[in-house]
Amino acid sequence: MLMNSLVELDRAHLVHPVASYRGHEKAGVRVLKSGRGATVTDAGGHELIDGFAGLWCVNAGYGQERIVEAATRQLRELPYATGYFGLGSEPAIRLASELADRAPGDLNHVYFTLGGSDAVDSTVRFIRYYHHALGKPEKDQFISVMQGYHGSSTVGAGLTALPSFHAGFGLPLDWQHKIPSHYSYRNPVGSDPQAIIDASVAALRAKVEEIGAERVAAFYVEPIQGSGGVLVPPDGWLRAMRDTCRELDVLFVADEVITAFGRTGPLFACADDDVVPDLMTTAKGLTSGYCPMGAVFLSDRVYDTIADGAGAAAVGHGYTYSAHPVSAAVGLACLELYEGGLLDNGRRAGARLMAGLHAMADHPLVGEVRGRGLLAAVELVTDKARKTPLPAAADPARRVFDRAWDNGLVVRAFPTGVLGYAPPLCCTDKDIDRILERTRRTLDQTLEDPDVRSALRD
């Protein structure tokens, strides 16, 4: 189709996620046409390095023939198999087994979803069932962390602690509570790692005491907060929160939808802190974005409690596309690629990316560089001493994204003036160097933005 026709059809019919509907109608869609390795090309032939792997998800990179072949074989052989009625398919059974073998500790049971949001929803239902099975239905209160992201479904968006996911939706719900983020760059207690850990532990204890320990069901956290601005906790923070939850009889849920499958280095980011959660969610890199799929990992204790509580009765939770055989076949192919060299390459590429971004710390607009592996952020400010964010008048989310796009780079540009990076694990040295060179060019152009220059003078 002609490009103009696609733009008009998009305006008229396609509702885009997390978008200003009127703003999008005015601007029009950018149509992506193809991808290969770490690059994508739009319908006009403009080639870009995808520094964000789609939406933190194309971990294996574009055009991986092994994944395409696995999906094609499965589509021909058995395109669908329900998990209801005691039925199943070989790819789903094998993928659950392979994942359980690699997951931390005793996370030996896997429930498949379509993505991260419904994985989070599933954990809420499993946790409610778990406490009912223990004879503690009053444990129905859930805690998450400010600036955390746990999906945009009705339930998950309430656990998410970003204002744009609450406004107009009547969220969070009254059983969803928050504690402050560990956000080290802007933490009221300062940047000392132990002080941040102590403050977070104290905040969790205080929130549990406020609600009542007999009421609190679970605590949700990302090993690194993604959509909140790639906020990396101090070493030991995750373990301290896990230990506190265990002491307070609160289930600990690790949301690894973004961080799993090599994004931070290992297959699961919890391994960095030697933490075994009670439940864990994944998606995105599970299938490298080639097919929709998410997963909930349940510990032996959680699974056995639910199973014993149900007895001969069915546990009434299920999705039509749970354990979809095509998605499972893709997941198996992705695992082979990760362990066949992509994890190692991702670690090398991540070290090169972080070193290159840290080398930009002297740029007038760079307040902080943070990250782990191939998950990174650069926070922009107009005053380094005062940590003054870019002015709203500079419209950072749109203008910075547009400049990077024109320079041949896709990044996440947050409204707060943070640049987010999550490139594919297949990146070559040349790919990383292009990300870095195009980032610097984008920063220099932003420095010349009249609204930014005005803020610098102030």
N, C-alpha and C positions, 0 to 999 in steps of 0.2 A: 504494500500500500504506500501511497505518497505520504511523506512525513506530515504535511499539513493536515491530511485526513486523519492520521493517528492522533495528532494533537487535539483536534476537534472532537473526535470520538472519546478521547480520554476526558476532556472537559465535561462532556455531556453525560458520561455514564460511570466512569471508574472512580470509586471512592478510595482515596489513598489513606494509609495509616498515619496517625499522629501528624496531621497536616492542617493548616488553615485552609478550609475548603475554598473560600473566596479568594484567598491569596494564591492558591494553586491554580484556580481557574484563570486568574489574571496572568500568572507567569507562564503557564503551560508546562507540559511534561517534557523531561529529557528521556528519550527512548534509547535504552541499551540494546545493542544488536548482537554482540558476540563477546566471547571471553576466551583467553588462552593463558595458562600459567597465572601470573599475577596482574595481567592487564585485561581491561575491558575496552570495547570500542562502541561508540554510540552510532545512531542511525546516520549521522552526518559524516562518519569516518574519523571522528576525533578519538584518538587512542589515549588511554589514561592508565596509570598505575593505580590499582585498587588498594589503597592503603588502609581500607576498612573491611576487606574480605566480605563484600556485600553488606551484611549487618552482623558483623563479628562472626560470620558462620562459614564462609567458603575456605575452611582451613587447609584443605588439600590443594586448593587452586582450581582454576577453570580448565576444562577440556581434558580431564583425567580419563583416558580411555578404559582403564580397568573398572572404573565406577560405571561408565556408560555401558560397557559390555555386561556387567553384572545385572544392571537394571533391565537391559534388553532381554537377556536370557530368562530372567524371572517373569517379565511381562509375557513372554511367549509360552512359558511352561505353566505358570499359575499366577495370574495377575492379582488375585484376591483370595484370601482365606480368612474367615472369621475366627476369632478366638473364643467365641461363644460355643455353647453346647459341647464343651470338652474337645473342640477341634483346634488344629494348629497347623503350622507350616514349618518345614525344615529351616529356612533362613531365620525365622524369628526364634525358634528354639536354640539354634546354634549361637545367634547373636546374644541372647540372654545369658547363655553359658559363658561365652567369651568375655562379656562385660563383667559378670560376677567374678570370674577368675582374676580380673585385673583391678577390680574396685578395692578401695581401702577396707581393711578389716573384715567384718562379717556382713558386709552389704551383699548378700548372696541371692537376693530376690529382686527381680526387675519387672516393673509394669510399664508397658510402652504406651506413649501418647502421641499426639500429632506435633507437639512443639513444647516450648518452655512454659507458656501460660497455662495450658491445661495440665502440665506436669505439676505445677505449683498447686492448682486447684485440687488435683488428685491427692497431694500430700495432706491438704486440709481435711479431706474426707477420710483418708486412712488414719490420720491422727485422732480425729473425733471418734472413729470406730474403735481405735486402740484404747482410748480412755473409757469408753462405754464398756468395752470388754473387761476392763479391770474394775468395773463397778465405780468409776469416778466420772460420771457424766458432767459434773460441775467443772471439770478442767476443760474449759471452752474458750479461754482467752489466749490471744496470739500476740507475740512481740516481734517487731522487726526494727531495722536501723534507719535513721533519717538518711536521705539521699540514696537509699537502696532501691533496687528494681527487682520486682518479682512478677512481672507480666502485666497485661492490661485487660485481663478478664475481670468480671465483676468482683470476684473474691481476691484475685491476685493484685489487682490495681489498688485495693485497699491496703494490702501489705506493702506494696510499692510506696515509697515515701518521697514522691516528687509531685509538687503542686499541680502540674498540668494534667496529671492522671486522676486528680481528685475533682478539679473544678468542673461544676455542672453535673457531676455524677452522684453527689450525695455520699462521697467517700472521704475518709475511711469509715468502715462500719464500727459500731460501738464496741465490738470485741477485738478490734485491731489497735494495737498500741505501738509507740515508737520510743526509742532511746537515741541520743545524739550519735552522730557518726564519729569515727576515729579520724577523719579528715585532718591530716597532720599539718598541712599548709595553713589552715585557718582554724586550728583547734584553740579554744579559749585557755586551755592549760599549757599551751606552748607546744614545742616540737619534740620535747624529750620523749623517747619511745616508752619508757616505763611509766611516765606520768600519764601518757595517753591510755596505756593498757589499764592502769589503776582506775582512771576516770571512767572508762567504759565498763569495767567490772562493777564499779560502784553504782553506775547508772542502771545496769541490769538488775543488781540486787535491790536497788531502791524501787524500780518499777515493779518487780515481783512482789515486794513487800506492800507497795501501794495497792496492787490488784488483789493480793492474797495468794500465797504460795499454793494453796489448795485449788486455785482457779486457773493457774497458768498452764497451758497445754504445751506450747512450743515456742522456740526462738528461731527466727530465720535470718540468715546472713549470707552474703556473697564473699568468697575468699578475697576478691578484689571488687569493689563497687564499680560496676561498669557504666551504666547510664547516668549515674550521679557525677561522672567526670573522671573515671578511672582513678579511684581513690584507693591507694595501697596502704593497708594497715602495717603497723610496726611488726617486726619479727616477734613471734610469740603471742600476738594479739588473738589470733584465731584459737589457739590452744587454750589460752586463758578463758575465753568465752565458753569454749566447750567444757572445760573443767567446772566452771561456775554453773552451767546448766545441769551437769551431772549431779553436783552437790544439791541443787535446788529442785531436783526431780522434774526438770523441764526438758522436753525432747529438743535435740539440736538438729536443725535442718540446714544443710549446706546447699545453696543454690549455685550450681556449677554450669548453668546454661551457657554462660559466656566463657568461663575459665577452663572448662574441660577440653580434652583431646588436643593437648599440646600448646594451647594458647599461651600458657605461662611457662612452659617447659615440659613438665611431666604430663602423663595422660590425664591425671586429675590434680588440680591445684592443691587439694587437701594434703597431698603427699609432701608438699613443701614444708608443712608444719606438723607432719606426722599425726594428723587428726582423723579420727574415724567418726563421722556423724551418725545419727540414728536414721536419718533419711537424707537422700541426696537427689537433686534434680539435674538432668542434663538435656541438651537438645543441640541446636546449631551445628557444632563440629561433629556430632554423632553421625550425621550423613553428609557433612560438608555442605549443607544447604541444597544438595542435589534432589532430595525428596523430603517432604515433611516428616519429622519424627522427633519425639522426645522420650525421656525415660525417667522413671522414679525408681531409685534403689532403696530397698528396705532392709534394715538389719534383721538378723535372725530373731532377735527379741521382739521387734515390732511385728514382723510377719507372723511369728508363732502365736503371739497374743491375739492377733486378729483372727487367725485360722482357728485357734482353739475356742475363741469367743463365738465364732459363727457355728462351729460344729458342723452339722449336716446341712445347715441353711446356706443359701448363696449369699455372698458379700455383694450387695447391690450397687456395684460401681463398674461401669464399662463404657467403652467407646466403639463405634462401628469399625473404625480404622486402627484400633489398638493392635499392635504386632503385625502391621501390614507387611506382607511378604516381599514386596518390591523395595520398600524402605529398608527392611531388614537386610536384604541382599546388598543394598547400597552401603549400609552400615558395616557389614562384614568386609566389603571391599575397602572402605575407608580405614578400618583397623589395620588391614594388611599394608596399606600405603603408609600409615603413621609409623608402624613398627618396622617397615621396610626401608626407612631412611628419612621420612619427613620429620619425625620428632627430633632427630639429630640435626637436620638442616635448620629446623625452626629455632633450635637453641643457638646455633651459630648466627643465624640471621637476626635473632633477637638481641644478641650481644652487640652486633654491628649497629642495629637501629638505636639501641639505648646509648651507645658511645657517641653516635652521631648527633642525637638529640641533646645530650649533655654538653656537647661542644658548642651548642647554640645558646648556652646559658648567659653569655655575655651580650646577647641581642637586647636592645633597649626595651623590648616588649615582653621578654621572657621572665616570668616570675618564678616558675618551678617546672622542672622536668621530673616525671615520675613514671614508674612502670615496672613490669617484670616480664621477661621473655618478649613475645610479640604482642604485648598489650601495654600501651604507653599513652601518655598525655603530656601536652605542653600547656601550662596555664599562662595566659597573657594578662599583663597588667600595664597600667600607665604610670605607676609609681612603685618601684620595687620595695622601697622601705615601708610604705604604707599598704602595700599589696592591693592597690586600687584596681578594681576590675575595669575592663574596657567599658566605655559608656554605652548605655542602651541606644543612644542616638546613632552609634556606629553600626548597629544591627549586625553584631558579630556572627550569628548563626547563618545569616544569608550572605553577607558580603564576603566573609572569609571563605565560606564554601564555594562561592562563585569564583573568587580569585584562584583558589586551588584548582578548581575544575578547569578554568581557562589555562592554567599552567600544566595540565595533564596529570592531576592528582586527585584522587577521591579520599577525603578524610571526614571524620565526624566533627562538625563545628557546633559546639554547644552554645546556647544563648548567653552563657556566662563568660564566653571568650576562652574556652578550653578547646584545644585541638585533640581529638582522640584518634589513636592508631591501633589497628588490629589486622595487619596484612597477612596474606596466606603464608603457610609454613614452607611453601615451595620457593619463596623468594630467593633470587640469586643476589650476589654482592652488587651487581649492576642495578637490580631492582631497588635494593635498599638505598643505594647511593642516589638514585633518581628521586626516591621519596624525600630524602634529606635535602637535595638540591632544590627541589620544587617547594619544599616547606620553607626554606630560607627565602626564596623569591617571594612567596606569599606573605611572609612576615615583613619583608621590606616594603611590599606594596601596602600592607595594612598600616605600617608606620607612616605612610604618606596620606592616609585617609584624613580628610579635613577634620572630621569629628574626633579622631584619635589625636591628631596634632593639637587640637584645641584643648583636649583633656591633659595632654602632656605639659602644655604651657601653664594650665591651672595648677 
